[in-house]
């Protein structure tokens, strides 16, 4: 039995030495790594880049189109012209007229430029719509970043909680080991029975198992954080266990400004602006379109020799020409079967739906903020109560320890005081990080998550 305790102690002690050598991963450093490496954030940034490209001048329709064309044609033919029943002046039959390997070529090249001078303002409103779409993509990326930060800190604070629990369990294990020594000394001097030694050994075993389980959970949590940070899964580190809470007055200011900063509300406003431009784009279908065009072309035709009059061959010719053309066009779709009218009506209905959705989102955000505030205040109070509970149990444990050393209470009573202190400490750790996560969720709803120090 003693060998098992020695091996467990060596393993736990080795883990303690390794953790002491690990570098500190601060909250700011973790956030920076997530912003740089997280998969979801990378995808969100690429979506913003796409929206930025779409909102650029190259996708606006304001620039002209320039088209170049070129072509070449080659022909080769042979011909044989017969004159049946025709005779020369000397009475001999008229010979056939043959043309062999007659070649002709044609070459052309042209440049054409087209520009829409006026399209009923549809181009302008579509360009503004794309600008709004870009701003919407930025808000969507911000939402992804906020969700990732919350995910990051849920894992980060879980590591911090398990780290503090590990320290608490390590101290509990040392106390239990010390009990074995005292029980063995007392047994040697006939002051207690073998049962006290066995009880102490059982407690050492339980404390060792609890510590090993916490260490395993801690290792798993660190791998979870490495996934969020997109780094080596075997990367080791320690986290900052210091937690500070935002003053109540500052939180009240954040809540008062939530309608101006909440990302869900801001997204509905951008969608309303997009729908408003959709209405204007569809209305532009009632107006005419004025376009300008210009072209410049070159043509070269090289014709082959041909037969013309009986017995005569017309030699080939070359024709070279340049052409410049300018034009303007006016197009007015006076009636398109009602398609423009239907699209305009539907876009107005979509805008009304977006107004309704915005009212719903505002109501839901108000509800979520009140719920989050209530949860945060409740968890903060629980944390304060648990802090006081630790002080009470610490005093109770110290007195129990004195009484146990004087032989006035049993080892079972002392163990109960130790367990009470252990539970109070672990409950305090849980309450602390639960309160902090509730605060972060409240900050996200108020739109201030990315503007505070962690």
SULKA-V913184 format. One record per backbone hydrogen bond with DSSP energy under -0.5 kcal/mol. NH is the residue of the N-H (numbers start at 1). CO is the residue of the C=O. If there is no record, write none. Layout:
BEGIN
NH,CO ; NH,CO
END
This chain:
BEGIN
5,1 ; 6,2 ; 7,3 ; 8,4 ; 9,5 ; 10,6 ; 11,7 ; 12,8 ; 13,9 ; 14,10 ; 15,11 ; 16,12 ; 17,13 ; 18,14 ; 19,15 ; 20,16 ; 21,17 ; 21,18 ; 22,18 ; 22,19 ; 25,238 ; 26,24 ; 30,26 ; 31,27 ; 32,28 ; 33,29 ; 34,30 ; 35,31 ; 36,32 ; 37,33 ; 38,34 ; 42,38 ; 43,39 ; 44,40 ; 45,41 ; 46,42 ; 47,43 ; 48,44 ; 49,45 ; 50,46 ; 51,47 ; 52,48 ; 53,49 ; 54,50 ; 55,51 ; 56,53 ; 59,56 ; 60,57 ; 65,114 ; 67,112 ; 69,110 ; 71,108 ; 73,106 ; 75,104 ; 77,102 ; 79,99 ; 81,97 ; 82,80 ; 86,83 ; 88,92 ; 91,88 ; 94,86 ; 97,81 ; 98,96 ; 99,79 ; 102,77 ; 103,101 ; 104,75 ; 105,302 ; 106,73 ; 107,300 ; 108,71 ; 109,298 ; 110,69 ; 111,296 ; 112,67 ; 113,294 ; 114,65 ; 115,292 ; 117,115 ; 117,290 ; 118,290 ; 122,119 ; 125,121 ; 126,122 ; 127,123 ; 128,124 ; 129,125 ; 130,126 ; 131,127 ; 132,128 ; 133,129 ; 134,130 ; 135,131 ; 136,132 ; 137,133 ; 138,134 ; 139,135 ; 140,136 ; 141,137 ; 142,138 ; 143,139 ; 144,140 ; 145,141 ; 146,142 ; 147,143 ; 148,144 ; 149,145 ; 150,146 ; 151,147 ; 152,148 ; 153,149 ; 154,150 ; 155,151 ; 156,152 ; 157,153 ; 158,154 ; 159,155 ; 160,156 ; 161,157 ; 162,158 ; 163,159 ; 164,160 ; 165,161 ; 166,162 ; 167,163 ; 168,164 ; 169,165 ; 170,166 ; 171,167 ; 172,168 ; 173,169 ; 174,170 ; 175,171 ; 176,172 ; 177,173 ; 178,174 ; 179,175 ; 180,176 ; 181,177 ; 182,178 ; 183,179 ; 184,180 ; 185,181 ; 186,182 ; 187,183 ; 188,184 ; 189,185 ; 190,187 ; 191,186 ; 192,186 ; 196,193 ; 197,193 ; 198,194 ; 199,195 ; 200,196 ; 201,197 ; 202,198 ; 203,199 ; 204,200 ; 205,201 ; 206,202 ; 207,203 ; 208,204 ; 209,205 ; 210,206 ; 211,207 ; 212,208 ; 213,209 ; 214,210 ; 215,211 ; 216,212 ; 217,213 ; 218,214 ; 219,215 ; 220,216 ; 221,217 ; 222,218 ; 223,219 ; 224,220 ; 225,221 ; 226,222 ; 227,223 ; 228,224 ; 229,225 ; 230,226 ; 230,227 ; 231,226 ; 235,232 ; 238,23 ; 240,25 ; 241,239 ; 251,247 ; 252,248 ; 253,249 ; 254,250 ; 255,251 ; 256,252 ; 257,253 ; 258,255 ; 260,257 ; 261,257 ; 261,258 ; 262,258 ; 266,262 ; 267,263 ; 268,264 ; 269,265 ; 270,266 ; 271,267 ; 272,268 ; 273,269 ; 274,270 ; 275,271 ; 276,272 ; 277,273 ; 278,274 ; 279,275 ; 280,276 ; 281,277 ; 282,278 ; 283,279 ; 284,280 ; 285,282 ; 286,283 ; 287,284 ; 289,331 ; 290,118 ; 291,329 ; 292,115 ; 293,327 ; 294,113 ; 295,325 ; 296,111 ; 297,323 ; 298,109 ; 299,321 ; 300,107 ; 301,319 ; 302,105 ; 303,301 ; 303,317 ; 306,314 ; 308,309 ; 308,312 ; 312,309 ; 314,306 ; 315,313 ; 319,301 ; 321,299 ; 323,297 ; 325,295 ; 327,293 ; 329,291 ; 331,289 ; 334,332 ; 339,336 ; 342,338 ; 343,339 ; 344,340 ; 345,341 ; 346,342 ; 347,343 ; 348,344 ; 349,345 ; 350,346 ; 351,347 ; 352,348 ; 353,349 ; 354,350 ; 355,351 ; 356,352 ; 357,353 ; 358,354 ; 359,355 ; 360,356 ; 361,357 ; 362,358 ; 363,359 ; 364,360 ; 365,361 ; 366,362 ; 367,363 ; 368,364 ; 369,365 ; 370,366 ; 371,367 ; 372,368 ; 373,369 ; 374,370 ; 375,371 ; 376,372 ; 377,373 ; 378,374 ; 379,375 ; 380,376 ; 381,377 ; 382,378 ; 383,379 ; 384,380 ; 385,381 ; 386,382 ; 387,383 ; 388,384 ; 389,385 ; 390,386 ; 391,387 ; 392,388 ; 393,389 ; 394,390 ; 395,391 ; 396,392 ; 397,393 ; 398,394 ; 399,395 ; 400,396 ; 401,397 ; 402,398 ; 403,399 ; 404,400 ; 405,401 ; 406,402 ; 407,404 ; 408,403 ; 409,403 ; 414,410 ; 415,411 ; 416,412 ; 417,413 ; 418,414 ; 419,415 ; 420,416 ; 421,417 ; 422,418 ; 423,419 ; 424,420 ; 425,421 ; 426,422 ; 427,423 ; 428,424 ; 429,425 ; 430,426 ; 431,427 ; 432,428 ; 433,429 ; 434,430 ; 435,431 ; 436,432 ; 437,433 ; 438,434 ; 439,435 ; 440,436 ; 441,437 ; 442,438 ; 443,439 ; 444,440 ; 445,441 ; 446,442 ; 447,443 ; 447,444 ; 448,443 ; 449,443 ; 451,448 ; 452,449
END
